[in-house]
Amino acid sequence: RAQRVRGGICSDITGCQSDMLSCCECEHFVIDSGQLEYFEEQLKQWEIKLERFSAFPIIKDNAEKNISTYETLIAKIKSVTGGERGE
């Protein structure tokens, strides 16, 4: 039932058809602290998109949601690792 997904492990993938961002918010998602740099890069990319597409409400709202998701994941990793790079 468990399967590796980008950024961590899904502890119960049975019947799941989520995309990555839905996966990040799922209760079955177990974060891989070694992927901290990946999550930080994703956060930067969404911040760029937010700035670039701020005049487009749908894209802006999506970017803000994704930024919040990645900030939460980064904070969780740092709380577990003591703020160190994902090791």
PyMOL Python script that loads the backbone (N, CA, C, O; Angstrom):
from pymol import cmd

cmd.read_pdbstr("""\
ATOM      1  N   ARG A   1       0.806  -1.199   0.000  1.00  0.00           N
ATOM      2  CA  ARG A   1       0.000   0.000   0.000  1.00  0.00           C
ATOM      3  C   ARG A   1       0.847   1.261   0.000  1.00  0.00           C
ATOM      4  O   ARG A   1       0.409   2.301  -0.491  1.00  0.00           O
ATOM      5  N   ALA A   2       2.043   1.184   0.539  1.00  0.00           N
ATOM      6  CA  ALA A   2       2.930   2.347   0.557  1.00  0.00           C
ATOM      7  C   ALA A   2       3.699   2.423  -0.746  1.00  0.00           C
ATOM      8  O   ALA A   2       4.036   1.403  -1.348  1.00  0.00           O
ATOM      9  N   GLN A   3       3.973   3.647  -1.173  1.00  0.00           N
ATOM     10  CA  GLN A   3       4.737   3.839  -2.406  1.00  0.00           C
ATOM     11  C   GLN A   3       5.477   5.160  -2.337  1.00  0.00           C
ATOM     12  O   GLN A   3       4.971   6.149  -1.809  1.00  0.00           O
ATOM     13  N   ARG A   4       6.695   5.156  -2.886  1.00  0.00           N
ATOM     14  CA  ARG A   4       7.474   6.390  -2.943  1.00  0.00           C
ATOM     15  C   ARG A   4       6.849   7.329  -3.955  1.00  0.00           C
ATOM     16  O   ARG A   4       6.516   6.929  -5.070  1.00  0.00           O
ATOM     17  N   VAL A   5       6.694   8.585  -3.556  1.00  0.00           N
ATOM     18  CA  VAL A   5       6.220   9.654  -4.434  1.00  0.00           C
ATOM     19  C   VAL A   5       7.223  10.790  -4.325  1.00  0.00           C
ATOM     20  O   VAL A   5       8.029  10.812  -3.394  1.00  0.00           O
ATOM     21  N   ARG A   6       7.189  11.725  -5.249  1.00  0.00           N
ATOM     22  CA  ARG A   6       8.146  12.839  -5.219  1.00  0.00           C
ATOM     23  C   ARG A   6       8.037  13.580  -3.895  1.00  0.00           C
ATOM     24  O   ARG A   6       6.974  14.094  -3.549  1.00  0.00           O
ATOM     25  N   GLY A   7       9.136  13.632  -3.159  1.00  0.00           N
ATOM     26  CA  GLY A   7       9.177  14.369  -1.909  1.00  0.00           C
ATOM     27  C   GLY A   7       8.875  13.559  -0.670  1.00  0.00           C
ATOM     28  O   GLY A   7       8.933  14.083   0.442  1.00  0.00           O
ATOM     29  N   GLY A   8       8.548  12.268  -0.845  1.00  0.00           N
ATOM     30  CA  GLY A   8       8.242  11.465   0.336  1.00  0.00           C
ATOM     31  C   GLY A   8       7.653  10.119  -0.016  1.00  0.00           C
ATOM     32  O   GLY A   8       7.965   9.525  -1.048  1.00  0.00           O
ATOM     33  N   ILE A   9       6.793   9.655   0.871  1.00  0.00           N
ATOM     34  CA  ILE A   9       6.163   8.352   0.713  1.00  0.00           C
ATOM     35  C   ILE A   9       4.671   8.514   0.963  1.00  0.00           C
ATOM     36  O   ILE A   9       4.254   9.203   1.894  1.00  0.00           O
ATOM     37  N   CYS A  10       3.880   7.875   0.123  1.00  0.00           N
ATOM     38  CA  CYS A  10       2.446   7.781   0.385  1.00  0.00           C
ATOM     39  C   CYS A  10       2.258   6.501   1.187  1.00  0.00           C
ATOM     40  O   CYS A  10       2.592   5.412   0.719  1.00  0.00           O
ATOM     41  N   SER A  11       1.729   6.635   2.383  1.00  0.00           N
ATOM     42  CA  SER A  11       1.581   5.463   3.247  1.00  0.00           C
ATOM     43  C   SER A  11       0.370   4.603   2.874  1.00  0.00           C
ATOM     44  O   SER A  11       0.223   3.492   3.383  1.00  0.00           O
ATOM     45  N   ASP A  12      -0.495   5.107   1.992  1.00  0.00           N
ATOM     46  CA  ASP A  12      -1.647   4.326   1.535  1.00  0.00           C
ATOM     47  C   ASP A  12      -2.082   4.810   0.157  1.00  0.00           C
ATOM     48  O   ASP A  12      -2.992   5.630   0.038  1.00  0.00           O
ATOM     49  N   ILE A  13      -1.433   4.304  -0.871  1.00  0.00           N
ATOM     50  CA  ILE A  13      -1.672   4.776  -2.243  1.00  0.00           C
ATOM     51  C   ILE A  13      -2.869   4.087  -2.896  1.00  0.00           C
ATOM     52  O   ILE A  13      -3.242   4.424  -4.020  1.00  0.00           O
ATOM     53  N   THR A  14      -3.464   3.134  -2.204  1.00  0.00           N
ATOM     54  CA  THR A  14      -4.581   2.383  -2.752  1.00  0.00           C
ATOM     55  C   THR A  14      -5.679   3.320  -3.244  1.00  0.00           C
ATOM     56  O   THR A  14      -6.291   4.041  -2.455  1.00  0.00           O
ATOM     57  N   GLY A  15      -5.922   3.305  -4.538  1.00  0.00           N
ATOM     58  CA  GLY A  15      -6.995   4.096  -5.111  1.00  0.00           C
ATOM     59  C   GLY A  15      -6.695   5.576  -5.256  1.00  0.00           C
ATOM     60  O   GLY A  15      -7.575   6.326  -5.679  1.00  0.00           O
ATOM     61  N   CYS A  16      -5.522   6.022  -4.933  1.00  0.00           N
ATOM     62  CA  CYS A  16      -5.179   7.444  -4.993  1.00  0.00           C
ATOM     63  C   CYS A  16      -4.912   7.851  -6.436  1.00  0.00           C
ATOM     64  O   CYS A  16      -4.238   7.140  -7.180  1.00  0.00           O
ATOM     65  N   GLN A  17      -5.447   8.999  -6.819  1.00  0.00           N
ATOM     66  CA  GLN A  17      -5.182   9.531  -8.147  1.00  0.00           C
ATOM     67  C   GLN A  17      -4.840  11.011  -8.042  1.00  0.00           C
ATOM     68  O   GLN A  17      -5.151  11.792  -8.942  1.00  0.00           O
ATOM     69  N   SER A  18      -4.207  11.389  -6.954  1.00  0.00           N
ATOM     70  CA  SER A  18      -3.872  12.787  -6.708  1.00  0.00           C
ATOM     71  C   SER A  18      -2.647  13.200  -7.494  1.00  0.00           C
ATOM     72  O   SER A  18      -1.794  12.381  -7.836  1.00  0.00           O
ATOM     73  N   ASP A  19      -2.580  14.515  -7.775  1.00  0.00           N
ATOM     74  CA  ASP A  19      -1.338  15.047  -8.328  1.00  0.00           C
ATOM     75  C   ASP A  19      -0.421  15.399  -7.163  1.00  0.00           C
ATOM     76  O   ASP A  19      -0.807  15.243  -6.005  1.00  0.00           O
ATOM     77  N   MET A  20       0.774  15.866  -7.452  1.00  0.00           N
ATOM     78  CA  MET A  20       1.767  16.097  -6.409  1.00  0.00           C
ATOM     79  C   MET A  20       1.287  17.049  -5.320  1.00  0.00           C
ATOM     80  O   MET A  20       1.480  16.773  -4.136  1.00  0.00           O
ATOM     81  N   LEU A  21       0.668  18.157  -5.696  1.00  0.00           N
ATOM     82  CA  LEU A  21       0.286  19.126  -4.678  1.00  0.00           C
ATOM     83  C   LEU A  21      -0.825  18.596  -3.790  1.00  0.00           C
ATOM     84  O   LEU A  21      -0.866  18.913  -2.601  1.00  0.00           O
ATOM     85  N   SER A  22      -1.724  17.796  -4.341  1.00  0.00           N
ATOM     86  CA  SER A  22      -2.732  17.161  -3.501  1.00  0.00           C
ATOM     87  C   SER A  22      -2.060  16.167  -2.571  1.00  0.00           C
ATOM     88  O   SER A  22      -2.451  16.019  -1.413  1.00  0.00           O
ATOM     89  N   CYS A  23      -1.058  15.495  -3.081  1.00  0.00           N
ATOM     90  CA  CYS A  23      -0.306  14.531  -2.281  1.00  0.00           C
ATOM     91  C   CYS A  23       0.331  15.225  -1.073  1.00  0.00           C
ATOM     92  O   CYS A  23       0.319  14.689   0.035  1.00  0.00           O
ATOM     93  N   CYS A  24       0.875  16.392  -1.289  1.00  0.00           N
ATOM     94  CA  CYS A  24       1.548  17.123  -0.213  1.00  0.00           C
ATOM     95  C   CYS A  24       0.609  17.489   0.929  1.00  0.00           C
ATOM     96  O   CYS A  24       1.052  17.666   2.064  1.00  0.00           O
ATOM     97  N   GLU A  25      -0.673  17.602   0.641  1.00  0.00           N
ATOM     98  CA  GLU A  25      -1.651  17.964   1.660  1.00  0.00           C
ATOM     99  C   GLU A  25      -2.384  16.749   2.223  1.00  0.00           C
ATOM    100  O   GLU A  25      -3.213  16.890   3.122  1.00  0.00           O
ATOM    101  N   CYS A  26      -2.091  15.575   1.710  1.00  0.00           N
ATOM    102  CA  CYS A  26      -2.798  14.350   2.101  1.00  0.00           C
ATOM    103  C   CYS A  26      -2.300  13.835   3.452  1.00  0.00           C
ATOM    104  O   CYS A  26      -1.118  13.944   3.780  1.00  0.00           O
ATOM    105  N   GLU A  27      -3.226  13.275   4.224  1.00  0.00           N
ATOM    106  CA  GLU A  27      -2.862  12.723   5.528  1.00  0.00           C
ATOM    107  C   GLU A  27      -1.956  11.502   5.410  1.00  0.00           C
ATOM    108  O   GLU A  27      -1.295  11.130   6.380  1.00  0.00           O
ATOM    109  N   HIS A  28      -1.916  10.874   4.236  1.00  0.00           N
ATOM    110  CA  HIS A  28      -1.085   9.684   4.024  1.00  0.00           C
ATOM    111  C   HIS A  28       0.324  10.019   3.544  1.00  0.00           C
ATOM    112  O   HIS A  28       1.152   9.122   3.386  1.00  0.00           O
ATOM    113  N   PHE A  29       0.606  11.297   3.310  1.00  0.00           N
ATOM    114  CA  PHE A  29       1.908  11.716   2.804  1.00  0.00           C
ATOM    115  C   PHE A  29       2.908  11.816   3.948  1.00  0.00           C
ATOM    116  O   PHE A  29       2.672  12.524   4.926  1.00  0.00           O
ATOM    117  N   VAL A  30       4.024  11.107   3.822  1.00  0.00           N
ATOM    118  CA  VAL A  30       5.112  11.143   4.797  1.00  0.00           C
ATOM    119  C   VAL A  30       6.274  11.856   4.122  1.00  0.00           C
ATOM    120  O   VAL A  30       6.822  11.363   3.135  1.00  0.00           O
ATOM    121  N   ILE A  31       6.646  13.005   4.647  1.00  0.00           N
ATOM    122  CA  ILE A  31       7.676  13.847   4.037  1.00  0.00           C
ATOM    123  C   ILE A  31       9.056  13.201   4.170  1.00  0.00           C
ATOM    124  O   ILE A  31       9.394  12.656   5.221  1.00  0.00           O
ATOM    125  N   ASP A  32       9.843  13.267   3.106  1.00  0.00           N
ATOM    126  CA  ASP A  32      11.240  12.842   3.126  1.00  0.00           C
ATOM    127  C   ASP A  32      12.067  14.087   3.434  1.00  0.00           C
ATOM    128  O   ASP A  32      12.187  14.976   2.591  1.00  0.00           O
ATOM    129  N   SER A  33      12.631  14.155   4.624  1.00  0.00           N
ATOM    130  CA  SER A  33      13.386  15.351   5.027  1.00  0.00           C
ATOM    131  C   SER A  33      14.603  15.582   4.141  1.00  0.00           C
ATOM    132  O   SER A  33      15.140  16.689   4.105  1.00  0.00           O
ATOM    133  N   GLY A  34      15.041  14.559   3.431  1.00  0.00           N
ATOM    134  CA  GLY A  34      16.156  14.699   2.502  1.00  0.00           C
ATOM    135  C   GLY A  34      15.788  15.478   1.246  1.00  0.00           C
ATOM    136  O   GLY A  34      16.653  15.792   0.429  1.00  0.00           O
ATOM    137  N   GLN A  35      14.515  15.787   1.092  1.00  0.00           N
ATOM    138  CA  GLN A  35      14.037  16.516  -0.075  1.00  0.00           C
ATOM    139  C   GLN A  35      13.827  18.002   0.209  1.00  0.00           C
ATOM    140  O   GLN A  35      13.134  18.682  -0.548  1.00  0.00           O
ATOM    141  N   LEU A  36      14.412  18.511   1.282  1.00  0.00           N
ATOM    142  CA  LEU A  36      14.243  19.915   1.651  1.00  0.00           C
ATOM    143  C   LEU A  36      14.604  20.844   0.493  1.00  0.00           C
ATOM    144  O   LEU A  36      13.856  21.779   0.205  1.00  0.00           O
ATOM    145  N   GLU A  37      15.709  20.612  -0.162  1.00  0.00           N
ATOM    146  CA  GLU A  37      16.119  21.483  -1.271  1.00  0.00           C
ATOM    147  C   GLU A  37      15.083  21.465  -2.400  1.00  0.00           C
ATOM    148  O   GLU A  37      14.823  22.499  -3.016  1.00  0.00           O
ATOM    149  N   TYR A  38      14.499  20.311  -2.672  1.00  0.00           N
ATOM    150  CA  TYR A  38      13.458  20.222  -3.702  1.00  0.00           C
ATOM    151  C   TYR A  38      12.270  21.115  -3.322  1.00  0.00           C
ATOM    152  O   TYR A  38      11.777  21.880  -4.151  1.00  0.00           O
ATOM    153  N   PHE A  39      11.817  21.016  -2.077  1.00  0.00           N
ATOM    154  CA  PHE A  39      10.676  21.812  -1.637  1.00  0.00           C
ATOM    155  C   PHE A  39      11.005  23.302  -1.636  1.00  0.00           C
ATOM    156  O   PHE A  39      10.154  24.122  -1.982  1.00  0.00           O
ATOM    157  N   GLU A  40      12.219  23.659  -1.254  1.00  0.00           N
ATOM    158  CA  GLU A  40      12.625  25.068  -1.279  1.00  0.00           C
ATOM    159  C   GLU A  40      12.656  25.599  -2.716  1.00  0.00           C
ATOM    160  O   GLU A  40      12.271  26.742  -2.962  1.00  0.00           O
ATOM    161  N   GLU A  41      13.108  24.782  -3.652  1.00  0.00           N
ATOM    162  CA  GLU A  41      13.123  25.184  -5.058  1.00  0.00           C
ATOM    163  C   GLU A  41      11.701  25.355  -5.588  1.00  0.00           C
ATOM    164  O   GLU A  41      11.413  26.309  -6.311  1.00  0.00           O
ATOM    165  N   GLN A  42      10.821  24.438  -5.228  1.00  0.00           N
ATOM    166  CA  GLN A  42       9.424  24.563  -5.645  1.00  0.00           C
ATOM    167  C   GLN A  42       8.810  25.845  -5.083  1.00  0.00           C
ATOM    168  O   GLN A  42       8.064  26.531  -5.782  1.00  0.00           O
ATOM    169  N   LEU A  43       9.115  26.169  -3.841  1.00  0.00           N
ATOM    170  CA  LEU A  43       8.618  27.400  -3.233  1.00  0.00           C
ATOM    171  C   LEU A  43       9.091  28.614  -4.026  1.00  0.00           C
ATOM    172  O   LEU A  43       8.300  29.511  -4.321  1.00  0.00           O
ATOM    173  N   LYS A  44      10.370  28.647  -4.370  1.00  0.00           N
ATOM    174  CA  LYS A  44      10.905  29.764  -5.161  1.00  0.00           C
ATOM    175  C   LYS A  44      10.192  29.886  -6.503  1.00  0.00           C
ATOM    176  O   LYS A  44       9.847  30.988  -6.928  1.00  0.00           O
ATOM    177  N   GLN A  45       9.972  28.757  -7.169  1.00  0.00           N
ATOM    178  CA  GLN A  45       9.317  28.775  -8.478  1.00  0.00           C
ATOM    179  C   GLN A  45       7.891  29.318  -8.379  1.00  0.00           C
ATOM    180  O   GLN A  45       7.456  30.077  -9.245  1.00  0.00           O
ATOM    181  N   TRP A  46       7.169  28.939  -7.337  1.00  0.00           N
ATOM    182  CA  TRP A  46       5.803  29.444  -7.173  1.00  0.00           C
ATOM    183  C   TRP A  46       5.800  30.918  -6.797  1.00  0.00           C
ATOM    184  O   TRP A  46       4.887  31.649  -7.179  1.00  0.00           O
ATOM    185  N   GLU A  47       6.795  31.361  -6.062  1.00  0.00           N
ATOM    186  CA  GLU A  47       6.892  32.793  -5.748  1.00  0.00           C
ATOM    187  C   GLU A  47       7.136  33.607  -7.022  1.00  0.00           C
ATOM    188  O   GLU A  47       6.590  34.698  -7.180  1.00  0.00           O
ATOM    189  N   ILE A  48       7.951  33.075  -7.918  1.00  0.00           N
ATOM    190  CA  ILE A  48       8.193  33.730  -9.213  1.00  0.00           C
ATOM    191  C   ILE A  48       6.894  33.788 -10.015  1.00  0.00           C
ATOM    192  O   ILE A  48       6.562  34.819 -10.600  1.00  0.00           O
ATOM    193  N   LYS A  49       6.164  32.673 -10.039  1.00  0.00           N
ATOM    194  CA  LYS A  49       4.896  32.647 -10.773  1.00  0.00           C
ATOM    195  C   LYS A  49       3.898  33.628 -10.174  1.00  0.00           C
ATOM    196  O   LYS A  49       3.161  34.290 -10.905  1.00  0.00           O
ATOM    197  N   LEU A  50       3.869  33.725  -8.855  1.00  0.00           N
ATOM    198  CA  LEU A  50       2.960  34.659  -8.199  1.00  0.00           C
ATOM    199  C   LEU A  50       3.249  36.081  -8.637  1.00  0.00           C
ATOM    200  O   LEU A  50       2.332  36.842  -8.944  1.00  0.00           O
ATOM    201  N   GLU A  51       4.515  36.437  -8.667  1.00  0.00           N
ATOM    202  CA  GLU A  51       4.903  37.783  -9.080  1.00  0.00           C
ATOM    203  C   GLU A  51       4.594  38.007 -10.569  1.00  0.00           C
ATOM    204  O   GLU A  51       4.038  39.038 -10.949  1.00  0.00           O
ATOM    205  N   ARG A  52       4.953  37.048 -11.385  1.00  0.00           N
ATOM    206  CA  ARG A  52       4.802  37.179 -12.834  1.00  0.00           C
ATOM    207  C   ARG A  52       3.339  37.228 -13.271  1.00  0.00           C
ATOM    208  O   ARG A  52       2.998  37.950 -14.208  1.00  0.00           O
ATOM    209  N   PHE A  53       2.481  36.475 -12.610  1.00  0.00           N
ATOM    210  CA  PHE A  53       1.089  36.362 -13.037  1.00  0.00           C
ATOM    211  C   PHE A  53       0.112  36.979 -12.037  1.00  0.00           C
ATOM    212  O   PHE A  53      -1.037  36.548 -11.945  1.00  0.00           O
ATOM    213  N   SER A  54       0.559  37.973 -11.297  1.00  0.00           N
ATOM    214  CA  SER A  54      -0.279  38.580 -10.263  1.00  0.00           C
ATOM    215  C   SER A  54      -1.556  39.225 -10.817  1.00  0.00           C
ATOM    216  O   SER A  54      -2.514  39.424 -10.071  1.00  0.00           O
ATOM    217  N   ALA A  55      -1.582  39.549 -12.095  1.00  0.00           N
ATOM    218  CA  ALA A  55      -2.769  40.165 -12.707  1.00  0.00           C
ATOM    219  C   ALA A  55      -3.825  39.132 -13.107  1.00  0.00           C
ATOM    220  O   ALA A  55      -4.917  39.500 -13.541  1.00  0.00           O
ATOM    221  N   PHE A  56      -3.509  37.855 -12.965  1.00  0.00           N
ATOM    222  CA  PHE A  56      -4.428  36.791 -13.349  1.00  0.00           C
ATOM    223  C   PHE A  56      -4.941  36.098 -12.075  1.00  0.00           C
ATOM    224  O   PHE A  56      -4.225  35.292 -11.481  1.00  0.00           O
ATOM    225  N   PRO A  57      -6.169  36.408 -11.660  1.00  0.00           N
ATOM    226  CA  PRO A  57      -6.676  35.919 -10.370  1.00  0.00           C
ATOM    227  C   PRO A  57      -6.589  34.412 -10.156  1.00  0.00           C
ATOM    228  O   PRO A  57      -6.226  33.971  -9.065  1.00  0.00           O
ATOM    229  N   ILE A  58      -6.910  33.618 -11.162  1.00  0.00           N
ATOM    230  CA  ILE A  58      -6.891  32.166 -10.976  1.00  0.00           C
ATOM    231  C   ILE A  58      -5.464  31.677 -10.727  1.00  0.00           C
ATOM    232  O   ILE A  58      -5.228  30.876  -9.823  1.00  0.00           O
ATOM    233  N   ILE A  59      -4.523  32.154 -11.522  1.00  0.00           N
ATOM    234  CA  ILE A  59      -3.121  31.749 -11.351  1.00  0.00           C
ATOM    235  C   ILE A  59      -2.588  32.280 -10.030  1.00  0.00           C
ATOM    236  O   ILE A  59      -1.871  31.577  -9.319  1.00  0.00           O
ATOM    237  N   LYS A  60      -2.934  33.514  -9.701  1.00  0.00           N
ATOM    238  CA  LYS A  60      -2.488  34.130  -8.441  1.00  0.00           C
ATOM    239  C   LYS A  60      -2.984  33.315  -7.246  1.00  0.00           C
ATOM    240  O   LYS A  60      -2.210  33.011  -6.338  1.00  0.00           O
ATOM    241  N   ASP A  61      -4.272  32.959  -7.243  1.00  0.00           N
ATOM    242  CA  ASP A  61      -4.823  32.171  -6.135  1.00  0.00           C
ATOM    243  C   ASP A  61      -4.154  30.811  -6.027  1.00  0.00           C
ATOM    244  O   ASP A  61      -3.852  30.351  -4.927  1.00  0.00           O
ATOM    245  N   ASN A  62      -3.920  30.164  -7.169  1.00  0.00           N
ATOM    246  CA  ASN A  62      -3.256  28.868  -7.188  1.00  0.00           C
ATOM    247  C   ASN A  62      -1.825  28.985  -6.660  1.00  0.00           C
ATOM    248  O   ASN A  62      -1.380  28.144  -5.878  1.00  0.00           O
ATOM    249  N   ALA A  63      -1.116  30.012  -7.080  1.00  0.00           N
ATOM    250  CA  ALA A  63       0.261  30.219  -6.625  1.00  0.00           C
ATOM    251  C   ALA A  63       0.292  30.453  -5.117  1.00  0.00           C
ATOM    252  O   ALA A  63       1.143  29.898  -4.422  1.00  0.00           O
ATOM    253  N   GLU A  64      -0.622  31.263  -4.612  1.00  0.00           N
ATOM    254  CA  GLU A  64      -0.661  31.529  -3.168  1.00  0.00           C
ATOM    255  C   GLU A  64      -0.929  30.253  -2.380  1.00  0.00           C
ATOM    256  O   GLU A  64      -0.325  30.031  -1.330  1.00  0.00           O
ATOM    257  N   LYS A  65      -1.835  29.410  -2.882  1.00  0.00           N
ATOM    258  CA  LYS A  65      -2.131  28.135  -2.221  1.00  0.00           C
ATOM    259  C   LYS A  65      -0.900  27.235  -2.231  1.00  0.00           C
ATOM    260  O   LYS A  65      -0.559  26.633  -1.213  1.00  0.00           O
ATOM    261  N   ASN A  66      -0.233  27.144  -3.382  1.00  0.00           N
ATOM    262  CA  ASN A  66       0.938  26.281  -3.488  1.00  0.00           C
ATOM    263  C   ASN A  66       2.097  26.791  -2.641  1.00  0.00           C
ATOM    264  O   ASN A  66       2.835  25.994  -2.061  1.00  0.00           O
ATOM    265  N   ILE A  67       2.262  28.090  -2.563  1.00  0.00           N
ATOM    266  CA  ILE A  67       3.297  28.683  -1.709  1.00  0.00           C
ATOM    267  C   ILE A  67       3.040  28.290  -0.256  1.00  0.00           C
ATOM    268  O   ILE A  67       3.956  27.884   0.460  1.00  0.00           O
ATOM    269  N   SER A  68       1.807  28.414   0.163  1.00  0.00           N
ATOM    270  CA  SER A  68       1.446  28.046   1.532  1.00  0.00           C
ATOM    271  C   SER A  68       1.728  26.563   1.797  1.00  0.00           C
ATOM    272  O   SER A  68       2.237  26.202   2.858  1.00  0.00           O
ATOM    273  N   THR A  69       1.394  25.713   0.832  1.00  0.00           N
ATOM    274  CA  THR A  69       1.640  24.276   0.975  1.00  0.00           C
ATOM    275  C   THR A  69       3.125  23.994   1.147  1.00  0.00           C
ATOM    276  O   THR A  69       3.518  23.258   2.052  1.00  0.00           O
ATOM    277  N   TYR A  70       3.952  24.575   0.283  1.00  0.00           N
ATOM    278  CA  TYR A  70       5.390  24.320   0.365  1.00  0.00           C
ATOM    279  C   TYR A  70       6.001  24.943   1.619  1.00  0.00           C
ATOM    280  O   TYR A  70       6.915  24.362   2.204  1.00  0.00           O
ATOM    281  N   GLU A  71       5.525  26.097   2.039  1.00  0.00           N
ATOM    282  CA  GLU A  71       6.022  26.693   3.283  1.00  0.00           C
ATOM    283  C   GLU A  71       5.721  25.780   4.469  1.00  0.00           C
ATOM    284  O   GLU A  71       6.551  25.630   5.366  1.00  0.00           O
ATOM    285  N   THR A  72       4.550  25.179   4.473  1.00  0.00           N
ATOM    286  CA  THR A  72       4.178  24.253   5.547  1.00  0.00           C
ATOM    287  C   THR A  72       5.084  23.033   5.551  1.00  0.00           C
ATOM    288  O   THR A  72       5.556  22.611   6.607  1.00  0.00           O
ATOM    289  N   LEU A  73       5.333  22.459   4.366  1.00  0.00           N
ATOM    290  CA  LEU A  73       6.211  21.287   4.281  1.00  0.00           C
ATOM    291  C   LEU A  73       7.629  21.625   4.735  1.00  0.00           C
ATOM    292  O   LEU A  73       8.249  20.849   5.463  1.00  0.00           O
ATOM    293  N   ILE A  74       8.137  22.767   4.313  1.00  0.00           N
ATOM    294  CA  ILE A  74       9.487  23.194   4.698  1.00  0.00           C
ATOM    295  C   ILE A  74       9.567  23.382   6.207  1.00  0.00           C
ATOM    296  O   ILE A  74      10.538  22.962   6.836  1.00  0.00           O
ATOM    297  N   ALA A  75       8.554  24.009   6.787  1.00  0.00           N
ATOM    298  CA  ALA A  75       8.536  24.222   8.238  1.00  0.00           C
ATOM    299  C   ALA A  75       8.511  22.887   8.983  1.00  0.00           C
ATOM    300  O   ALA A  75       9.176  22.745  10.010  1.00  0.00           O
ATOM    301  N   LYS A  76       7.749  21.902   8.477  1.00  0.00           N
ATOM    302  CA  LYS A  76       7.701  20.587   9.112  1.00  0.00           C
ATOM    303  C   LYS A  76       9.068  19.914   9.071  1.00  0.00           C
ATOM    304  O   LYS A  76       9.519  19.348  10.067  1.00  0.00           O
ATOM    305  N   ILE A  77       9.725  19.977   7.916  1.00  0.00           N
ATOM    306  CA  ILE A  77      11.052  19.366   7.794  1.00  0.00           C
ATOM    307  C   ILE A  77      12.023  20.032   8.753  1.00  0.00           C
ATOM    308  O   ILE A  77      12.770  19.351   9.456  1.00  0.00           O
ATOM    309  N   LYS A  78      12.018  21.358   8.787  1.00  0.00           N
ATOM    310  CA  LYS A  78      12.954  22.079   9.650  1.00  0.00           C
ATOM    311  C   LYS A  78      12.667  21.828  11.120  1.00  0.00           C
ATOM    312  O   LYS A  78      13.594  21.827  11.929  1.00  0.00           O
ATOM    313  N   SER A  79      11.406  21.614  11.489  1.00  0.00           N
ATOM    314  CA  SER A  79      11.097  21.339  12.889  1.00  0.00           C
ATOM    315  C   SER A  79      11.629  19.969  13.310  1.00  0.00           C
ATOM    316  O   SER A  79      12.013  19.769  14.462  1.00  0.00           O
ATOM    317  N   VAL A  80      11.645  19.029  12.364  1.00  0.00           N
ATOM    318  CA  VAL A  80      12.143  17.685  12.651  1.00  0.00           C
ATOM    319  C   VAL A  80      13.665  17.633  12.623  1.00  0.00           C
ATOM    320  O   VAL A  80      14.279  16.931  13.426  1.00  0.00           O
ATOM    321  N   THR A  81      14.276  18.378  11.697  1.00  0.00           N
ATOM    322  CA  THR A  81      15.723  18.310  11.521  1.00  0.00           C
ATOM    323  C   THR A  81      16.462  19.388  12.303  1.00  0.00           C
ATOM    324  O   THR A  81      17.689  19.468  12.238  1.00  0.00           O
ATOM    325  N   GLY A  82      15.746  20.198  13.022  1.00  0.00           N
ATOM    326  CA  GLY A  82      16.389  21.273  13.767  1.00  0.00           C
ATOM    327  C   GLY A  82      16.801  22.431  12.885  1.00  0.00           C
ATOM    328  O   GLY A  82      17.691  23.203  13.244  1.00  0.00           O
ATOM    329  N   GLY A  83      16.164  22.560  11.733  1.00  0.00           N
ATOM    330  CA  GLY A  83      16.462  23.677  10.825  1.00  0.00           C
ATOM    331  C   GLY A  83      17.598  23.418   9.870  1.00  0.00           C
ATOM    332  O   GLY A  83      17.935  24.269   9.048  1.00  0.00           O
ATOM    333  N   GLU A  84      18.202  22.219   9.977  1.00  0.00           N
ATOM    334  CA  GLU A  84      19.320  21.882   9.079  1.00  0.00           C
ATOM    335  C   GLU A  84      18.790  21.514   7.715  1.00  0.00           C
ATOM    336  O   GLU A  84      17.606  21.212   7.564  1.00  0.00           O
ATOM    337  N   ARG A  85      19.660  21.534   6.715  1.00  0.00           N
ATOM    338  CA  ARG A  85      19.297  21.070   5.382  1.00  0.00           C
ATOM    339  C   ARG A  85      18.826  19.625   5.519  1.00  0.00           C
ATOM    340  O   ARG A  85      19.296  18.905   6.401  1.00  0.00           O
ATOM    341  N   GLY A  86      17.919  19.199   4.672  1.00  0.00           N
ATOM    342  CA  GLY A  86      17.341  17.857   4.786  1.00  0.00           C
ATOM    343  C   GLY A  86      18.370  16.754   4.741  1.00  0.00           C
ATOM    344  O   GLY A  86      18.841  16.381   3.667  1.00  0.00           O
ATOM    345  N   GLU A  87      18.719  16.235   5.885  1.00  0.00           N
ATOM    346  CA  GLU A  87      19.682  15.132   5.966  1.00  0.00           C
ATOM    347  C   GLU A  87      19.049  13.954   6.664  1.00  0.00           C
ATOM    348  O   GLU A  87      19.694  12.919   6.835  1.00  0.00           O
TER     349      GLU A  87
END
""", "prot")
cmd.dss("prot")
cmd.show_as("cartoon", "prot")
cmd.util.cbc("prot")
cmd.orient("prot")
